[in-house]
Amino acid sequence: MSGILVFAEQRDGKVRRVASEALAAARLLSLQGEGQKVGPIVAVLIGKGISDAAKGLKGADRVYVVDDPAFDFYSSEGYASVVSDIARKMEASFILTGATAMGKDLGPRVAAELHGPYAADCIGLQIGEGGVLIARRPMYGGKVIARVISRQPIFQVATLRPNVFSASLPDDMEEPVIERFSPRLELLTLLAQVKAVRPTIGSKVELTEARIIVSGGRGLKGPENFYLVENLADALGGAVGASRAAVDAGWKPHSYQVGLTGKTVSPLLYIACGISGAMQHQAGMSSAKFIIAINKDPNAPIFKIATYGIVGDLFEILPLLTERIRQIKS
């Protein structure tokens, strides 16, 4: 086997947490096979002005850095071609990236370019007989866990669900060897280029990377009451989410939506406020480690998966809970 290639996603020159999770998952995968490494772990970091960030990619043996103004913003064509070129160069057995918006676009494109198998939104990885990838991934809204087996031992692409794989690595790990990689000249003049990105005004914390998420639903009765959810999220240092009903009603933008047709999150703590918990919503958050449900309906489906449930009026509970948390933290 020729090693594992990890796409290290970055934003504004800072490596995202999903990159550390992918590197930790690659490290565990590399030690399979009677405790022997199956090959080197190579990370690829693409962007503009990102060379210094490469030093923080612990867990990788080598980091290829593509630092060029042409890659200032994500480009499907450009990024996929660079990752594919590096994968061919090292004859990578496995190619891993986070199942973020970028990773979900990049992963299948790389697999198609390399004619390799693709496993999406994985929550578990192992190496099977002959070096093929065996991945576990949720299906049908999380009702079943599928076991996906690759048919070839090379160029096997997998995206990893955020916050499922631990990002922790030993403190004594050596810094990786950093090497600049020059992309093909034609990639520097792409036919389609992103010239600017204007972020929407929203949560201070990225929803898919947040360790704590507080979501609001139809039970808030209107957008003017979403401040209750926002205040609690601010007190906890978490992100704000919303159910499909709240988004469809125009209370929050689609970027806030958690669920089957929104974002899939796996935080340490998920607090559902006034959300009934239909299967579509559960599909996006049921993998949270701890779930707290606040709803006045004792028969709401969300209570079936909740770690703790509070049956009561959220308009009374949320202000008290927020104030108490602020008192404890102060």
N, C-alpha and C positions, 0 to 999 in steps of 0.2 A: 504494500500500500504506500501511496506517495504523500500522505498527509491530509490535513484538514485546512480549508480556506475559510476564514471568517470575514464577512463584510462588516467593518466597524462603522456604524452609522454615527454621524456627527451633525450638530446643528450650531451655527454661529461659532465654529471653531472649538466646540466642546463635545467630547465623546459622550454619547447617550448611554444610559444605564443598560439598555438592551444589548449594547456591544459587549459590556462586561459579562452579562449573562450568557451571551453566545460563546465568549471565550472560556468561561467556566464550564459550560456544557461540552465544548470541544476538548477541554483538558480531561474531563471524565471519560469522554468517548475514546480519547487517544490511549487511555490506560487499560482499555479492555483487551482481551486476548491474553490470558494468563499473566496479567499484570505488566505486560510489555507495551511500550508506546507503539502505535500503529503508524506513526510518521510525525513529522514536524507540524506544528500549528502555525499557520501563516495568516496574518491579518492584513487587510487592505483598507487604507484610509484615503478617501477621495474628497477633494474640496479646494478651497483657496485660503492660504494663510493658515494651514492646519499642521504644519510640520512639528511644532512644539507639542501638540496634542498626542503625537505618536508615542512619546515617552511614557504616557500613562496607560498604555495598552498591555498591562501585565497579564501573563498567561499565554502570550504569543511568543514563539521562538524568533520570529522574524516579522517585521512590518514593512509592507510596500506602501510608500507614500506617493500619491499622485497630487501634487500641489500646483495648480495651474488656474489662471483666471477663467479659462473655458469651463471649469467645473465648479464655479462659484455657487451655482444653484443646481439642484438635482435634475438630471436629464436621463430619461429612461434609456434612450439609445446609447448615450455616452457612458453612463455608469455600468450598464449591462455589458457593453463591449470590453471595458477595462477589466471587470471582474472575470469575464470569460477568457480573456487573453492570459491573465495571471493563472487561472485554473488550468489552462492548457499547458502553460510553461512548467508548472509543478506537477502536472498530471494528478490533480487533486482527487482524492477518493470521495471527500465530503465537502460540501459548501454550505455554510450556515449563516443565517442572518435573522434578525428579529422580525416577528410578524406585525410590524408597524405598517402605516400607510405606505411608507417607502419600501419596506421589505416585501410587502405583498405585491407590489408592482415589479420590483427588481427580481425576486426569486424565480417566478415562472419564465421571465424573459431570459435569464441566464440558463435555466434548464432547457429552454427551447433552442437557444443558440448552441449549446453543447450537446444537444440530443440526449439529455440525461433525465432520470426520473425526478419527480417533484413531490414533496410531502408538505402540506400547508398546516400552519397553526399547531405545531407539535407540542405535546406536553411531556414526552418521554422519548429517549433515543437509546438504541443499543446496536451492537454489531452482530450480525448473524453469520451463519456458516458461509465461508467463501468471501467474507468482507462486505456483504450486502447490508444496507441500512434497514433496521426494523424500527419503525416510528409508531408512537401512540398519539392519536388525535381525536378530539371530541367531534361527534356528528349528531345530526338531527336535534340541534339545539341543546346539546350536552346530554341527551338521553342515553347515548351509548358511546363507548370508547372504541374506536376502530384501531386495528393493528395492521399497519401498512408495511408491506415488505417490498423492497426494491428488487429489480430483476437484473441489475448489473452493478459491479463493485466500483464504478468510477463515475465521476461527475454527478454524484447524488446530492440534490439540492433540498434543503429543508428550512422552513421558517419556524421560529420558536415563539410560542406565546409569551408575551411579556409578563414578568413577575412570577413566573412558574419555576424557572431555573435559578438557583442561587447565584448571586454575582460575587460571592466571597471566594478569595484565593489566598493561599499561604502568603504571609508577609515577607518571607525570605526569598520570594521568587526573583530571579534575575531579570534585569531590563532586557527587552528584546533588541535584536540587531535591526537597525533601521536602514532601509535602502530606498532610494528614490526610483520610481518606475516611470519611464517615459511612454505615454500612450502613443498609439499610431497617429500620424499627422492628420489624417482625415477626421479624427475624433475632435480635433481642436477647432474645426469649422463645421459644426453640426447644422443641418438644415433647419432644425427647430431649436431655439434657445430661449430659456427663461431669463428675462432681463431684470425683473424685480419681483419681490414677494412682499405683500402687505398683510401682515398678520391681523386677524380680527381681535377686537378687545374682548378678552375673556379671562378665564382663570389664570392665576399666577403659576399654577402647577399644571404640567401637561397631563391630560386625563389618562392616557395609556401608560404613563410611567409613575403615576401617583401611588404612594403607599396607603393613602387614606382618601376615600371618595365619599362625598355626601351628595345623594341624588334626590331630586324632588319630582313629584308626579302630580296627577290630577287632583289629589287631596289638598294641594295648596290653593286651589280654587281660582287662582289668577296669577299673572306675572308679577303683580305688585307685591305678592307675598313671598317671592323667591328670595328676598333678603334674609329670611329666616334660615334657609339652607346655606346661603352664602356666608352668613355670620358664623354658623357652626363650622363650616369648612375652614374659614379663616382662623377660628380659635384652635382648630386641630392641626392647622398647617397643611390642609388637604386640598383636593380639587373638587369642583362642582360638576355634577352630572345631571341628567334629566331622562325621564322616560319618554317613550315614543309619543304618548298622549300629550305630554307637555310641549314637545317639539312640534307636533302636528298642529297644536293650538296656537303656535307662534309665540309661545312664552320664552323659548330659548332657541338659538340657532342649532342646526343639525349637528354641528361639531360637538355639542354637549351630549348627544344621544348615546345612551348605553343600551345595547341589545342586539338582536340578530341583524337588524338593518342599520345599526349604528356601530359603536365601538365595542370591542371585546376587551374587558379589563380583568385583571387578577390582582387586586390590591391586598394588602394585609387586612384592612378594615373597610367594609362597605356599609354605609348607613342609608337605608331606603326610607324616605320620608313621604308618606302619602302615596306610595306606589303599591298597587295591588299585587304585582308580581306575576304577570302572565308569562307563559313559556317563552315568548319572544324576548322578554326582558331578562329572564333567568339565563337565557343562552349567552348573554353578554357579561354576566357578573357572578354566576354560580360558583366559579372557581376561586372566589375570594376566600381567604383563610377564615375570617370572622365576618359574619353578616348580622347587622342589627336592623330590625324592621320596626317602624313606628307607623301604626295604622289603627284607625278606630274600628275597623271591621275585623273581628276575631277570626273570621273564616277566609281572610285574604290568602291567596296561594303563597305569598312571600313568606308567611310564617312557617311553611313546611320545610324551607331550606335555611331559615334563620337560625343563627347560633343563639341569639337572644331576641325576644320579641316584646314590644311594649304596645299594649292595646290602650289607646287613649287619643285625646285631641292633640295633634301636633302643634297647634297654635299655642297651647299651654306648655307642652313638653319641650319644644325646641328652644324657646328663650331661657327656660330654667336650666336646661342642659348646657347651653352655650355659656351662660353666666357662671355655672359651676366649674366648667373646664377652664375658663379664664382665671377664676379664683385659684384653682389648683396650680396652674402654670405660673401665676404671679407670686 
